[in-house]
Amino acid sequence: MNDWPEGFSGDNRGSRYGRGSSSAQPESARVMRQVRRGPAAPPGQAGYGGVPPQPSYVDGAGHGPAGGYDSGYNTGQVYGTPGGRGPGGPGDGRYEPRPAPDWRRRIKVTAITVAAVLVVTGVGTYFWADSKLNREVDLSKVIDRPEAGEGTNYLIVGSDSRKGMSAEEKKKLHTGSAEGKRTDSMMILHTGGGAPTLVSLPRDSNVTIPSFKGSDSGKFYPATGRQTKLNAAYAEDGPELLVRTVEANTGLHIDHYVEIGFAGFANIVDAVGGVEMDIPQDIKDTKSGADLKKGRQTLNGEQALAFVRTRYALAGSDLDRTKNQQKFLSALANQVATPSTILNPFRLYPTMGAGLDSLVVDKDMGLYDLASMFWAMKGVSGGDGKSMNMPIAGNTANGNLQWDTAKVKTLVEQLKNDETVTVSGN
């Protein structure tokens, strides 16, 4: 007796797979029962057990081959993709393979971006630095000037200005509390086609004060033949009279003026991380505060200022002091121009800020001129240039230092013509 329900006998199952079947057809190939969510089937088209036949589909939306639902197991194909891959597999026609990266284009874009950042940073730095220059000296007020020669001449002045210093800073730096400002050092730096030359002008040099116009009043002061120390010209009417006096007593045209005070000098040294110097002898000077041992060492701002101001502890007094000043300024310029300073923004910007804030320059001074001055100073320290004192013949009756007239004339002519200096100084 056949216990199968009607329509499920072993004879009429055909190729459909059911329980107890030995057919090789997978179970998934049979039609799965579903509940129809549409209109009722017409009479006579009911399926098994009164359930209407369901539409065959492949994509789950009733669309597919007329032969009914196909799971894909017979062909080893799942979700209609070869090799068991899902949508997006190779050859499904919906997604293209990701193209290989265009490294040449990426490198080009990166290079352009970096270049643009550098340009913007450089331009911004230039305008920032240019705005910080204190252009206070007007050389157009200087009268009866000699003709300019070849190359460029800078008058570099170290003043004892205490402007902006607190009482504690004055005590620490041993500057005293004198009012006003005087020149502690004066140098002429010549740059041109050849090696740079640095000439110190001792502050006790005997000079004649020429006729001049007051820098503030504009009043004309005729020459009286009055002779005095060179630093008195600065004390009397500031940078403009100092330039006028140097030009009148040498015949050399001064193109630019640069001045730095006590505090600014110390701040620059500290900002650059100190300056390495080889001290030729033990130095102890209560007036400048110097207490240094012989040998190579790194000087901070306080020590550096004491070193360049010391003269009473030196055998040659002011002449030896000017030599130390030349050595130190050259070493400072060399330190500022090193990659460790230029390529390090955490050192470069503080150094530039400290230097530019404390420098006083002429109205025509630009950043390019200032950079040229530093590179020339670096050249002097590197041995390419020459450093010397103004040639001295002896002392005058008033105790001032008398220049050697013949040597000074030769020196000035060589500087005017941008020639190698053959004259030696003291």
C-alpha positions as CSV (number, residue, x, y, z in Angstrom):
1,M,0.0,0.0,0.0
2,N,1.3,3.4,-0.9
3,D,1.3,5.7,2.2
4,W,2.4,8.8,0.2
5,P,-0.2,11.5,-0.2
6,E,-1.7,12.0,-3.6
7,G,0.8,13.5,-6.0
8,F,3.8,12.3,-4.0
9,S,3.9,8.6,-4.9
10,G,7.3,7.2,-5.9
11,D,6.0,6.7,-9.5
12,N,5.0,10.2,-10.2
13,R,7.8,12.0,-8.3
14,G,9.7,12.0,-11.5
15,S,13.1,13.6,-11.2
16,R,12.0,15.7,-8.1
17,Y,14.0,15.0,-5.0
18,G,12.3,14.0,-1.8
19,R,12.8,12.2,1.3
20,G,14.1,8.7,0.9
21,S,14.9,9.4,-2.7
22,S,18.1,7.9,-4.2
23,S,18.1,10.6,-6.8
24,A,21.4,12.4,-7.3
25,Q,19.7,15.7,-7.7
26,P,20.5,18.0,-4.8
27,E,17.8,18.9,-2.3
28,S,18.0,22.5,-3.2
29,A,16.8,21.8,-6.7
30,R,13.2,21.1,-5.5
31,V,10.7,23.9,-5.7
32,M,10.4,25.6,-2.3
33,R,7.0,26.3,-1.0
34,Q,6.2,30.0,-0.6
35,V,3.1,32.0,0.2
36,R,1.9,34.0,-2.8
37,R,1.5,37.7,-2.1
38,G,-0.6,38.4,-5.1
39,P,-4.1,37.6,-6.6
40,A,-5.4,34.0,-6.1
41,A,-4.6,31.6,-8.9
42,P,-7.3,30.8,-11.4
43,P,-9.3,27.6,-10.8
44,G,-7.5,24.4,-11.8
45,Q,-4.0,25.9,-11.3
46,A,-3.6,25.2,-7.6
47,G,-0.3,23.6,-6.6
48,Y,0.5,21.1,-3.9
49,G,-1.8,21.0,-1.0
50,G,-3.9,23.8,-2.4
51,V,-1.0,26.3,-2.4
52,P,-0.8,28.3,-5.6
53,P,2.3,27.7,-7.7
54,Q,4.9,30.4,-7.1
55,P,6.9,32.2,-9.8
56,S,10.4,31.0,-10.5
57,Y,13.2,33.6,-10.0
58,V,16.8,33.9,-9.9
59,D,17.3,37.4,-8.6
60,G,14.6,37.2,-5.9
61,A,12.2,39.5,-7.9
62,G,10.3,36.9,-10.0
63,H,12.6,37.3,-12.9
64,G,14.5,34.3,-14.3
65,P,14.3,31.3,-16.6
66,A,11.0,29.7,-17.3
67,G,12.2,26.4,-15.9
68,G,11.8,27.5,-12.3
69,Y,14.0,28.5,-9.5
70,D,17.7,27.7,-10.0
71,S,19.9,27.9,-6.9
72,G,23.1,27.5,-9.0
73,Y,24.4,24.5,-7.0
74,N,24.3,22.2,-10.0
75,T,27.0,24.3,-11.6
76,G,28.9,25.3,-8.5
77,Q,27.8,28.8,-9.0
78,V,26.5,30.9,-6.1
79,Y,24.6,34.1,-6.6
80,G,25.2,33.9,-10.3
81,T,29.0,34.5,-10.2
82,P,31.6,32.0,-11.2
83,G,33.8,30.3,-8.6
84,G,31.5,31.1,-5.7
85,R,32.2,34.9,-5.8
86,G,29.5,37.5,-4.9
87,P,28.5,40.6,-6.9
88,G,31.4,42.5,-8.1
89,G,33.5,39.4,-9.0
90,P,35.6,39.4,-12.2
91,G,33.5,39.3,-15.3
92,D,30.2,40.3,-13.7
93,G,30.3,43.5,-15.8
94,R,29.4,45.9,-13.0
95,Y,32.8,46.9,-11.5
96,E,36.1,47.6,-13.3
97,P,39.4,46.6,-11.8
98,R,41.1,49.4,-9.8
99,P,43.8,51.0,-12.1
100,A,47.4,51.0,-11.0
101,P,48.5,54.2,-9.1
102,D,50.1,56.9,-11.3
103,W,53.2,57.5,-9.2
104,R,54.6,60.0,-11.7
105,R,51.5,62.2,-11.3
106,R,51.6,61.8,-7.5
107,I,55.2,62.9,-7.3
108,K,54.6,65.9,-9.5
109,V,51.6,67.0,-7.4
110,T,53.7,66.6,-4.2
111,A,56.6,68.5,-5.6
112,I,54.3,71.4,-6.7
113,T,52.7,71.5,-3.3
114,V,56.0,71.6,-1.4
115,A,57.3,74.3,-3.7
116,A,54.2,76.4,-3.2
117,V,54.5,76.1,0.6
118,L,58.2,77.1,0.5
119,V,57.4,80.1,-1.7
120,V,54.6,81.3,0.5
121,T,56.8,80.7,3.7
122,G,59.7,82.5,2.1
123,V,57.6,85.5,1.0
124,G,56.0,85.7,4.4
125,T,59.3,85.6,6.2
126,Y,60.7,88.3,4.0
127,F,58.0,90.8,4.6
128,W,57.9,89.9,8.3
129,A,61.7,90.4,8.6
130,D,61.7,93.6,6.5
131,S,59.0,95.1,8.7
132,K,61.1,94.6,11.8
133,L,64.1,96.6,10.6
134,N,64.5,99.9,12.5
135,R,65.4,102.3,9.7
136,E,66.1,105.4,11.8
137,V,69.3,106.8,10.2
138,D,68.9,109.3,7.4
139,L,72.1,109.5,5.4
140,S,70.6,112.1,3.1
141,K,71.3,114.6,6.0
142,V,75.0,114.0,5.6
143,I,76.6,116.9,3.6
144,D,79.6,117.2,1.3
145,R,80.0,113.5,0.8
146,P,82.9,111.9,-1.2
147,E,82.0,110.0,-4.4
148,A,81.1,106.4,-4.1
149,G,83.7,103.9,-5.2
150,E,83.5,100.2,-6.3
151,G,81.9,97.8,-3.9
152,T,79.9,98.6,-0.7
153,N,81.1,100.1,2.5
154,Y,79.2,99.4,5.8
155,L,79.9,101.4,9.0
156,I,79.1,98.9,11.8
157,V,78.7,100.5,15.2
158,G,78.4,98.9,18.6
159,S,76.8,101.4,21.0
160,D,76.5,101.3,24.8
161,S,72.7,102.0,24.5
162,R,70.8,100.6,27.5
163,K,67.4,101.3,25.9
164,G,64.8,98.9,27.1
165,M,67.0,97.3,29.7
166,S,65.7,96.7,33.3
167,A,67.8,97.5,36.3
168,E,68.4,93.8,36.8
169,E,69.6,93.4,33.2
170,K,72.0,96.3,33.6
171,K,73.4,94.8,36.7
172,K,73.7,91.3,35.1
173,L,75.5,92.6,32.0
174,H,77.7,95.1,33.9
175,T,76.6,98.0,31.7
176,G,76.2,100.7,34.3
177,S,73.3,103.2,34.2
178,A,74.7,106.1,32.2
179,E,72.1,108.1,30.3
180,G,72.2,108.4,26.5
181,K,74.5,106.3,24.3
182,R,78.1,106.3,23.1
183,T,80.0,104.2,20.6
184,D,81.9,101.3,22.1
185,S,83.2,100.0,18.7
186,M,83.3,101.2,15.1
187,M,84.3,99.2,12.0
188,I,84.2,99.6,8.2
189,L,83.3,96.5,6.3
190,H,84.1,96.6,2.6
191,T,82.5,94.1,0.2
192,G,82.9,93.8,-3.5
193,G,84.2,91.6,-6.2
194,G,87.1,90.4,-4.2
195,A,87.7,89.3,-0.6
196,P,86.0,91.4,2.1
197,T,88.0,93.7,4.3
198,L,87.1,94.6,7.9
199,V,88.8,97.7,9.4
200,S,88.4,98.7,13.0
201,L,88.3,102.4,13.9
202,P,89.6,102.8,17.5
203,R,87.2,104.9,19.6
204,D,90.2,107.0,20.8
205,S,91.2,107.9,17.2
206,N,92.1,111.6,16.8
207,V,89.8,113.2,14.2
208,T,88.7,116.7,13.1
209,I,85.0,117.5,13.4
210,P,83.9,118.8,10.0
211,S,81.1,121.2,9.1
212,F,77.7,119.5,9.4
213,K,73.9,119.9,9.6
214,G,72.2,119.0,12.8
215,S,70.3,115.7,12.4
216,D,67.2,117.0,14.2
217,S,67.5,120.8,13.9
218,G,68.8,121.0,10.4
219,K,71.0,123.9,11.6
220,F,74.4,124.3,9.8
221,Y,77.5,124.1,12.0
222,P,80.7,125.3,10.3
223,A,84.0,123.6,10.8
224,T,86.3,125.1,13.4
225,G,89.2,122.7,13.2
226,R,88.3,121.2,16.5
227,Q,90.0,117.9,17.2
228,T,88.6,115.2,19.5
229,K,88.2,111.4,19.8
230,L,86.1,109.7,17.1
231,N,83.4,108.5,19.5
232,A,82.7,112.1,20.5
233,A,81.1,112.7,17.1
234,Y,78.5,110.1,17.8
235,A,77.9,111.5,21.3
236,E,77.5,115.0,19.9
237,D,74.9,114.5,17.1
238,G,74.4,110.8,16.6
239,P,74.9,108.5,13.6
240,E,74.7,111.2,10.9
241,L,77.6,113.2,12.4
242,L,79.6,110.0,12.9
243,V,79.2,109.1,9.2
244,R,80.1,112.7,8.2
245,T,83.2,112.6,10.4
246,V,84.4,109.2,9.1
247,E,83.9,110.3,5.5
248,A,85.6,113.7,6.0
249,N,88.7,112.2,7.7
250,T,89.1,109.2,5.4
251,G,87.7,110.3,2.0
252,L,85.8,106.9,1.9
253,H,82.1,106.9,1.0
254,I,79.9,105.1,3.5
255,D,76.9,103.3,1.8
256,H,75.1,101.8,4.8
257,Y,75.0,102.2,8.6
258,V,74.3,99.4,11.1
259,E,74.2,99.8,14.9
260,I,73.5,97.4,17.7
261,G,73.2,98.1,21.5
262,F,74.2,96.1,24.5
263,A,71.0,94.2,25.1
264,G,70.5,93.4,21.4
265,F,74.0,92.0,21.1
266,A,73.5,89.6,24.1
267,N,70.1,88.5,22.8
268,I,71.4,87.6,19.4
269,V,74.2,85.5,20.9
270,D,71.7,83.7,23.2
271,A,69.2,83.1,20.3
272,V,71.9,81.5,18.1
273,G,72.8,79.1,21.0
274,G,76.1,80.8,21.9
275,V,79.3,81.4,19.9
276,E,82.4,79.3,20.1
277,M,85.6,81.2,20.6
278,D,89.2,80.4,21.3
279,I,90.2,82.8,24.1
280,P,93.9,83.6,23.7
281,Q,94.5,84.3,27.4
282,D,92.8,84.4,30.8
283,I,90.7,87.5,31.1
284,K,89.4,89.0,34.3
285,D,87.9,92.6,34.1
286,T,85.7,93.9,36.9
287,K,84.5,96.8,34.7
288,S,83.2,94.7,31.9
289,G,82.4,91.7,34.1
290,A,84.7,89.3,32.1
291,D,85.9,86.3,33.9
292,L,87.1,83.9,31.2
293,K,89.8,81.2,31.0
294,K,92.1,80.6,28.1
295,G,91.1,78.1,25.5
296,R,88.2,77.1,23.2
297,Q,84.7,77.6,24.7
298,T,81.2,78.6,23.9
299,L,80.2,82.1,25.1
300,N,76.7,83.0,26.0
301,G,75.3,86.5,25.6
302,E,76.5,87.8,29.0
303,Q,80.0,86.4,28.5
304,A,80.2,87.6,24.9
305,L,79.3,91.1,25.8
306,A,81.9,91.2,28.6
307,F,84.5,89.8,26.2
308,V,84.0,92.4,23.4
309,R,83.9,95.3,26.0
310,T,87.1,94.3,27.9
311,R,90.1,96.6,27.4
312,Y,91.6,97.4,30.8
313,A,92.7,93.8,31.2
314,L,94.5,93.8,27.8
315,A,98.1,95.0,27.2
316,G,97.1,96.9,24.1
317,S,94.0,98.4,25.7
318,D,91.6,99.6,22.9
319,L,93.7,98.3,20.1
320,D,93.5,94.8,21.5
321,R,89.9,95.2,22.2
322,T,89.1,96.0,18.6
323,K,90.9,92.8,17.5
324,N,88.7,90.8,19.9
325,Q,85.6,92.5,18.6
326,Q,86.6,91.6,15.0
327,K,87.2,88.0,15.9
328,F,83.9,87.7,17.8
329,L,81.7,89.4,15.1
330,S,83.2,87.2,12.5
331,A,82.6,84.1,14.6
332,L,79.0,85.2,15.3
333,A,78.3,85.7,11.6
334,N,79.8,82.3,10.8
335,Q,77.5,80.8,13.5
336,V,74.4,82.5,12.1
337,A,75.1,81.4,8.6
338,T,75.4,77.6,9.4
339,P,72.7,75.1,8.3
340,S,72.0,74.3,12.0
341,T,70.6,77.9,12.3
342,I,69.2,78.6,8.8
343,L,67.4,75.2,8.4
344,N,66.1,75.1,11.9
345,P,63.0,77.4,12.3
346,F,63.1,77.1,16.1
347,R,66.5,78.7,16.0
348,L,66.3,80.9,12.8
349,Y,63.2,82.9,13.8
350,P,64.3,83.7,17.3
351,T,67.7,84.7,16.0
352,M,66.2,86.9,13.3
353,G,63.7,88.4,15.7
354,A,66.4,89.2,18.3
355,G,68.7,90.7,15.7
356,L,66.2,92.7,13.7
357,D,64.6,94.1,16.8
358,S,67.9,95.4,18.1
359,L,69.5,96.7,14.9
360,V,69.3,100.3,13.9
361,V,70.0,100.9,10.2
362,D,69.9,103.6,7.5
363,K,66.7,104.2,5.6
364,D,68.0,102.7,2.4
365,M,69.1,99.4,4.0
366,G,67.3,96.3,2.8
367,L,67.4,92.7,3.8
368,Y,69.6,91.8,0.9
369,D,72.1,94.4,2.0
370,L,72.0,93.0,5.6
371,A,72.5,89.4,4.3
372,S,75.4,90.5,2.2
373,M,77.0,92.1,5.2
374,F,76.7,88.9,7.2
375,W,78.1,86.8,4.4
376,A,81.0,89.1,4.1
377,M,81.7,88.9,7.9
378,K,81.5,85.1,7.5
379,G,84.1,85.4,4.7
380,V,86.4,87.3,7.0
381,S,86.2,84.6,9.7
382,G,86.8,81.9,7.1
383,G,90.1,83.3,6.2
384,D,89.1,84.6,2.7
385,G,89.1,88.2,3.8
386,K,91.3,90.5,5.8
387,S,90.7,92.1,9.2
388,M,92.9,94.9,10.6
389,N,93.0,98.1,12.7
390,M,93.3,101.5,11.1
391,P,97.0,102.1,10.8
392,I,98.3,104.1,13.8
393,A,101.4,106.3,13.8
394,G,101.4,107.1,17.5
395,N,99.8,109.4,19.9
396,T,98.9,113.1,19.6
397,A,99.6,115.7,22.1
398,N,96.1,115.4,23.6
399,G,96.7,111.6,24.1
400,N,94.5,110.4,21.2
401,L,95.6,107.9,18.7
402,Q,97.0,109.4,15.5
403,W,96.4,107.6,12.2
404,D,99.3,107.0,9.8
405,T,98.3,109.4,7.1
406,A,100.3,107.7,4.2
407,K,99.0,104.2,5.0
408,V,95.4,105.4,5.5
409,K,95.6,107.1,2.0
410,T,96.7,103.9,0.4
411,L,94.1,101.8,2.2
412,V,91.3,104.1,1.2
413,E,92.4,104.1,-2.5
414,Q,92.5,100.3,-2.5
415,L,89.0,100.1,-1.0
416,K,87.6,102.6,-3.4
417,N,88.9,100.7,-6.3
418,D,87.9,97.3,-4.8
419,E,91.5,96.1,-4.9
420,T,93.2,93.7,-2.6
421,V,94.3,95.5,0.5
422,T,98.1,95.4,1.0
423,V,98.3,97.8,3.9
424,S,98.7,96.4,7.4
425,G,97.3,97.9,10.6
426,N,98.2,97.7,14.2
